[in-house]
Amino acid sequence: MDFCEEHHGQEEGRAPTSVEVVLIVEVHCRYGVPPGATGKVNYPVPGTTVLVPVEKADGWAKDRPDVSFAGYLVTARRVTDLPEGPVARGQ
């Protein structure tokens, strides 16, 4: 992954970047406490990832057997020349 989008706060000094979304994939995996861990914190279990291509990231991922929804993996390309108006803002 080259970039990560964060929605839990604005970092100062970071300019917005315009991108065109090319592909969206739901990421599902199993979580568990790693062997030998001293705490009870769940981590993704290696080898359990399920990737599901979708048309849009609407926050309503369908349940999958034996795995939990983890987030979206979005393939995008940077755009520099944007048209004016609502379409440019994703509305």
N, C-alpha and C positions, 0 to 999 in steps of 0.2 A: 504494500500500500504506500502510496506517495503522500497522501494528505488525509487529514481527519477533520471532520466537522464537529464542532462542539456547540451545544445549546444550553449549557449551564452557566453562562456568563461571558461577557465580552472581554477579551484580552486587549489591553491598550496597545497601540502601535501596530495593530493588524488591520490592513485594508481589506474590504470585501473583495472577493474574487468571483467573477461571472463564469459559469460553466454551462455546457450543454450535457444533459444526462443522456448517456448512450445505452446503459444497461443497469437494471436493478435486480439484485438477488437477495432473498431472505436468507439469513444465516441462522441455523438451529444447531444446538449441540446438547450433550448431556453434561451436567455439572456434578461434581463430587469433591469430597475432601481427599487431597492427595495422600498416598501411603506415606506414613512417617510424619505427617503434619502434626504440629502440637496444638493448633487452633482448629476451630470448626468452620473455617471459611471455605466455601465452595469455589472451585475453579473449573474452567472447561476441561473435559476429559479428552485427551488426545485421541484422534481416530474416530470420534463420534460426530463430526461435523456433517450436516446435511445442507446443501445449497439448493434453493428453489427459485428459479427465475420467475419474476412477476412483472406486470405491466406498470404498477405504481407502488410507491411506499406509502400506504394509507394508514399504517399502524394497526391493521387488523389481520395479522398473520394467522393462517389456519393452524390449528394444533397438529402436530406430527407425533407419531408414536415414539415413545422413549427418548424424546429430545425436547428442549425448551427453546423458544424464540430468543435469539441473542441480539439481533439488530439487522441492519441492511448493509450490504456491500454494494456501493454504487460506482460504476465506471462512468467517468465524465471526461470531457475535454474542455480545456480553457478556451473561452471566446473573448475576442477583443472588440469586435464591431457589433454592438447591440442595436437592434431597432428600438425606436421610441415607443412608449405606450405600455398598456397592461400586459401584453404578451411577453415583453422583455422582463417584466417583474414576476412572471410566473403566475399571473392571476387568470 
